Amino acid sequence: METDERAQLASSCWTRWCGWANQGAPRSPDHSSTDSHDQYDVCMQTRTRVTVTIPDAVLKAARRDVESGAAPSLSAWVTDAAEAKARREGLNHVLDELLEASGGPLTEEEAEWARAQLQAR
């Protein structure tokens, strides 16, 4: 599933659950909203709730993106950031394997040539 699809699913799940919970969804005798919780649980089967500590500046940036509509939710924003890091780490691993297969790390001369090629673009 692509990042945008995951973010939309998470946002959709939360929006639907909040909507059901706030619109007087059928309630069980213990006053919990049975249908809304069941639907939310089904949506979130591919997710795990975690607690993280992040710098205030990062949280402010994330909230600003959510408020502006650039991200559907704080969870989606954090998920996008984590997935981007995972992709980078995966690419670094592939690069390490390619370098090892081709004779080891780049020489300084090879690195300078590569930098020049990237800057020219």
C-alpha positions in Angstrom: 0.0 0.0 0.0 1.4 3.4 -0.9 2.1 6.1 1.7 -0.8 8.3 0.6 -3.2 5.4 0.7 -2.1 4.4 4.2 -2.4 8.0 5.4 -5.9 8.3 3.9 -6.9 5.0 5.5 -5.7 6.1 8.9 -7.4 9.5 8.6 -10.6 7.8 7.3 -10.6 5.4 10.2 -10.2 8.1 12.8 -12.7 10.4 11.2 -15.3 7.7 11.0 -14.8 6.6 14.5 -14.9 10.2 15.9 -18.0 10.8 13.8 -19.8 7.7 15.1 -18.8 8.3 18.7 -19.9 12.0 18.5 -23.1 11.4 16.6 -24.8 9.1 19.2 -23.9 5.8 17.7 -25.7 2.8 19.4 -24.3 2.4 22.8 -24.0 -0.7 24.9 -25.2 -0.8 28.6 -21.7 0.2 29.7 -22.1 3.4 27.5 -19.3 2.4 25.1 -20.2 2.8 21.4 -20.2 -0.7 20.1 -20.5 -0.1 16.3 -18.0 2.7 16.2 -15.4 0.7 18.2 -15.9 -2.4 16.1 -15.5 -0.4 12.9 -12.4 1.4 14.2 -10.8 -1.9 15.2 -11.4 -3.3 11.8 -9.8 -0.2 10.2 -6.8 -0.4 12.5 -5.9 -4.1 12.2 -2.8 -3.3 10.2 -1.6 -0.7 12.7 0.1 -0.7 16.1 -0.3 2.1 18.6 3.0 3.4 20.0 4.1 6.3 22.2 7.1 8.4 21.0 8.9 11.4 22.3 9.9 14.0 19.7 11.3 17.5 19.9 8.8 20.3 20.3 9.9 21.9 16.9 9.1 18.6 15.1 5.7 18.4 16.8 4.9 22.0 15.8 5.9 21.3 12.2 3.7 18.2 12.1 0.7 20.0 13.6 1.2 22.9 11.2 1.0 20.4 8.3 -2.1 18.8 9.7 -3.8 22.1 10.2 -2.9 23.3 6.7 -4.2 20.1 5.2 -0.8 18.9 4.0 -1.2 15.8 6.2 -4.5 14.2 7.1 -3.4 13.5 10.7 -0.5 13.5 13.1 -0.3 9.7 12.8 -0.2 9.9 9.1 2.6 12.6 9.2 4.7 10.5 11.6 4.1 7.4 9.4 5.2 9.2 6.3 8.4 10.4 8.1 9.2 6.9 9.3 8.5 5.3 5.9 10.8 7.8 4.2 13.6 6.9 6.7 13.0 3.2 6.1 13.2 3.8 2.3 16.5 5.7 2.8 17.9 3.0 5.0 16.9 0.4 2.5 18.6 2.3 -0.3 21.7 2.8 1.8 21.8 -1.0 2.3 21.5 -1.6 -1.4 24.2 0.9 -2.1 26.5 -0.8 0.5 25.9 -4.1 -1.2 26.6 -2.7 -4.7 29.8 -1.0 -3.5 31.0 -4.3 -1.8 30.3 -6.2 -5.0 32.2 -3.7 -7.1 35.4 -3.5 -5.0 34.5 -1.7 -1.8 33.9 1.9 -0.8 34.3 4.7 -3.3 37.7 6.4 -3.4 37.8 10.1 -2.8 38.2 10.7 -6.5 35.1 8.6 -7.3 33.1 10.4 -4.6 34.1 13.8 -6.0 33.1 12.7 -9.5 29.7 11.5 -8.2 29.1 14.8 -6.3 29.9 16.7 -9.5 27.4 14.6 -11.5 24.7 15.1 -8.9 25.3 18.9 -8.7 25.1 19.2 -12.5 21.5 18.0 -12.5 
